[in-house]
Amino acid sequence: MTGCAVETEIVNQSQTEITHLKATIVALREQLETLSFDKDKAVQRAVLLSSDEIQQLKDMASSLRSELENLRFEKDAAVQRAIQSSADEIQQLKNTTSSLRSELENLRFEKDAAVQRAIQSSADEIQQLKNTTSSLRSELENLRFEKDAAVQRAIQSSADEIQQLKSTIASLRSEMESKK
């Protein structure tokens, strides 16, 4: 192979490696965007669910208040029974609300922890990609240096050979002229 063909092959290999690295980076970016979208979607879903539950509890409390007001207009005995019954039910609702609040806080904590894990995982992956990119850059620079050195050696070798041929030609000319 000639020096030019070797150099062209090295350049082609380098370009192929660069193309593969770019494709890898694009794929990793898309994966990161997908993870970010999924995280945002999960957060929105959790917020929507908690919002619906809160609204249902508000509606239920409002309904119970209306029912309590309607019962006040009935007989005193019925009112007292209804008040006692409602008080028990209100306590149960308070307990349920408290329980649901605790569960909601636990879900928020778990969601936050999951988000933190996802962020940390993404940060780790980004750092690994940066390290890989840096390593590949160093390797590419070394390959460029080696290629340049090989080209310089080839040029020097060609120059030496040209000089030898010139010397041989000069010697042959002298010999031919001396034989004339």
C-alpha positions as CSV (number, residue, x, y, z in Angstrom):
1,M,0.0,0.0,0.0
2,T,1.1,3.5,-0.6
3,G,1.4,6.0,2.1
4,C,-1.6,7.9,0.8
5,A,-3.7,4.7,0.8
6,V,-2.7,4.0,4.4
7,E,-3.5,7.5,5.4
8,T,-6.9,7.3,3.6
9,E,-7.7,4.1,5.3
10,I,-6.8,5.5,8.7
11,V,-8.9,8.6,8.0
12,N,-11.8,6.4,6.9
13,Q,-11.5,4.2,10.0
14,S,-11.4,7.4,12.2
15,Q,-14.5,8.8,10.4
16,T,-16.3,5.5,10.9
17,E,-15.5,5.5,14.6
18,I,-16.6,9.1,14.9
19,T,-19.9,8.3,13.1
20,H,-20.5,5.4,15.4
21,L,-19.7,7.5,18.5
22,K,-22.1,10.2,17.2
23,A,-24.8,7.6,16.7
24,T,-24.2,6.3,20.2
25,I,-24.5,9.8,21.7
26,V,-27.7,10.4,19.8
27,A,-29.2,7.1,21.0
28,L,-28.2,7.9,24.6
29,R,-29.7,11.4,24.4
30,E,-32.9,9.9,23.1
31,Q,-32.9,7.4,26.0
32,L,-32.3,10.2,28.5
33,E,-35.2,12.3,27.0
34,T,-37.5,9.2,27.2
35,L,-36.5,8.7,30.9
36,S,-37.2,12.4,31.6
37,F,-40.5,12.2,29.8
38,D,-41.5,9.1,31.7
39,K,-40.5,10.7,35.1
40,D,-42.6,13.8,34.3
41,K,-45.5,11.7,33.2
42,A,-45.4,9.7,36.5
43,V,-45.2,12.9,38.5
44,Q,-48.2,14.3,36.7
45,R,-50.2,11.1,37.2
46,A,-49.4,11.1,40.9
47,V,-50.5,14.7,41.2
48,L,-53.7,14.1,39.3
49,L,-54.5,11.1,41.5
50,S,-53.9,13.0,44.7
51,S,-55.9,15.9,43.4
52,D,-58.9,13.6,42.6
53,E,-58.8,12.0,46.1
54,I,-58.6,15.4,47.8
55,Q,-61.6,16.6,45.8
56,Q,-63.6,13.5,46.6
57,L,-62.9,14.0,50.3
58,K,-64.0,17.6,50.1
59,D,-67.1,16.6,48.2
60,M,-67.8,13.9,50.8
61,A,-67.3,16.4,53.7
62,S,-69.6,18.9,52.0
63,S,-72.2,16.2,51.5
64,L,-72.1,15.2,55.2
65,R,-72.5,18.9,56.2
66,S,-75.6,19.3,54.1
67,E,-77.1,16.1,55.5
68,L,-76.3,17.3,59.0
69,E,-78.1,20.6,58.4
70,N,-81.2,18.8,57.0
71,L,-81.4,16.6,60.1
72,R,-81.4,19.6,62.5
73,F,-84.9,20.4,61.3
74,E,-86.3,17.1,62.4
75,K,-87.4,16.1,65.9
76,D,-85.0,16.8,68.7
77,A,-84.5,13.1,69.5
78,A,-83.8,12.3,65.8
79,V,-81.5,15.3,65.7
80,Q,-79.5,14.0,68.7
81,R,-79.2,10.5,67.2
82,A,-78.2,12.0,63.8
83,I,-75.6,14.3,65.5
84,Q,-74.1,11.3,67.4
85,S,-74.1,9.2,64.2
86,S,-72.6,12.0,62.2
87,A,-70.0,12.6,64.9
88,D,-68.9,9.0,64.7
89,E,-68.8,9.1,61.0
90,I,-66.9,12.4,61.0
91,Q,-64.3,10.8,63.4
92,Q,-64.0,7.9,61.0
93,L,-63.6,10.3,58.1
94,K,-60.9,12.2,60.0
95,N,-59.2,8.9,60.7
96,T,-59.5,8.0,57.1
97,T,-58.3,11.4,56.0
98,S,-55.4,11.2,58.3
99,S,-54.5,7.8,57.1
100,L,-54.9,8.9,53.5
101,R,-52.7,11.9,54.2
102,S,-50.0,9.7,55.7
103,E,-50.2,7.4,52.7
104,L,-50.0,10.4,50.3
105,E,-46.9,11.7,52.1
106,N,-45.4,8.2,51.8
107,L,-46.2,8.2,48.1
108,R,-44.6,11.6,47.7
109,F,-41.5,10.5,49.6
110,E,-41.2,7.4,47.4
111,K,-41.8,9.4,44.3
112,D,-39.1,11.9,45.3
113,A,-36.7,9.1,46.1
114,A,-37.4,7.5,42.7
115,V,-36.8,10.8,41.0
116,Q,-33.6,11.3,42.9
117,R,-32.5,7.8,42.0
118,A,-33.3,8.5,38.3
119,I,-31.4,11.8,38.5
120,Q,-28.4,10.1,40.1
121,S,-28.5,7.3,37.5
122,S,-28.7,9.8,34.7
123,A,-25.8,11.8,36.2
124,D,-23.7,8.7,36.5
125,E,-24.5,7.7,33.0
126,I,-23.6,11.2,31.8
127,Q,-20.3,11.1,33.7
128,Q,-19.5,7.7,32.1
129,L,-20.3,9.1,28.7
130,K,-18.1,12.1,29.4
131,N,-15.3,9.8,30.5
132,T,-15.7,7.6,27.4
133,T,-15.7,10.6,25.1
134,S,-12.6,11.9,26.8
135,S,-10.9,8.6,26.4
136,L,-11.9,8.3,22.8
137,R,-10.6,11.8,22.1
138,S,-7.3,10.9,23.6
139,E,-7.1,7.8,21.6
140,L,-8.0,9.7,18.4
141,E,-5.3,12.3,19.2
142,N,-2.8,9.4,19.7
143,L,-3.9,7.9,16.3
144,R,-3.4,11.3,14.6
145,F,0.0,11.7,16.2
146,E,1.0,8.1,15.0
147,K,-0.4,8.8,11.5
148,D,1.6,12.1,11.3
149,A,4.7,10.3,12.5
150,A,4.2,7.5,9.9
151,V,3.7,10.1,7.1
152,Q,6.9,11.9,8.2
153,R,8.8,8.6,8.2
154,A,7.5,7.8,4.7
155,I,8.4,11.3,3.5
156,Q,11.9,11.0,4.9
157,S,12.3,7.5,3.4
158,S,11.2,8.9,0.0
159,A,13.6,11.8,0.3
160,D,16.5,9.5,1.2
161,E,15.6,7.2,-1.8
162,I,15.4,10.2,-4.1
163,Q,18.7,11.4,-2.9
164,Q,20.3,8.0,-3.5
165,L,18.8,7.9,-7.0
166,K,20.1,11.4,-7.7
167,S,23.6,10.2,-6.6
168,T,23.3,7.1,-8.7
169,I,22.3,9.2,-11.7
170,A,25.1,11.7,-11.2
171,S,27.5,8.8,-10.9
172,L,26.2,7.2,-14.0
173,R,26.4,10.5,-15.9
174,S,30.0,10.9,-14.8
175,E,30.8,7.4,-15.9
176,M,29.1,7.9,-19.3
177,E,30.9,11.2,-19.9
178,S,34.2,9.7,-19.0
179,K,33.7,6.9,-21.5
180,K,32.9,9.3,-24.3
